[in-house]
Amino acid sequence: MQIAVTTPTGNVGRHVVATLVRAGVRPRVLLREPARLAPEVHDEVDAVRVDQYDADAVVAATEDVDALFWVDPTTGSEDPLADYVRATNSLVRAVTENRIGRVVFQSSVGAEKRHGAGEIDGLAHTETAVDVLGVDVTHLRCGYFFTNSRRR
């Protein structure tokens, strides 16, 4: 089974990658800067430089993938909801064109509201777009990360 992981250097993705490696899986990791990979997994993964907003690149990077762990990329633009739409387009095209049968999507509490939750509405858009594809989907609706907490 070929598993692809986005954001493999992030707070969650790096743990997903390490767990897969410990389980004997050689994941394909999709990231902007392969040099940022943790040294302990660098030789245990297949790294592909990709911008998640580039649908053609994501489709190419996920060829022959059976399962995909997807985190929408961080947006810093004036229109974050438009960025979520672009990232979702990449995900939908990859799943559809490459017949990826399993998606785990890191979402957020509030996405179940579908509208009225600010930037989280972008995650709701991703959830609904993947739900209609007819593949196995798990939405991880994280409520809180320890990285949200600051010592004062």
C-alpha positions, 0 to 999 in steps of 0.5 A: 500500500502506498500512502502519501502524507502532506505537511510532513514537517508540521505539528501533526504530519511529522508524527504521522510520518514517524508512525508510518516509518515505525510501522514499516511503511515508506510513505511518499511525503509531499512538501515544499522544502524537502530539506526541512524533513527530520533527519531521522526519517529523511532516508525512510521516505520518498520526498516530492517537492510540491505546492498543494495549490498546484493541482497538476503537481499534486496529481502527479505527486500522488500517482499510484497512491492508495491512501492520502493524509491531507492537511490544507496548506496554511494560507496567508493571503487576503482571501483565505477561503479562496485558497482553501478552494484552490487546495481542495481542487488539488485534493479532489483532482488527485483523488479522482484522477488517481483513484485514491481510495482512502483519505484522512483529512485534518479538519477542525471543530466548527467545520461541521457547522458548514458556514459561519465559522470564519476561516474554518468554513474553508475546511468545511468546503474541503470536507463536503468536496471529499465526501461526495467522491465515493471514497473512504474518508475520515475527517479529523476535527481537532479541537485544540492543539497544545501549540495553541497554548502560550505560557505567560 
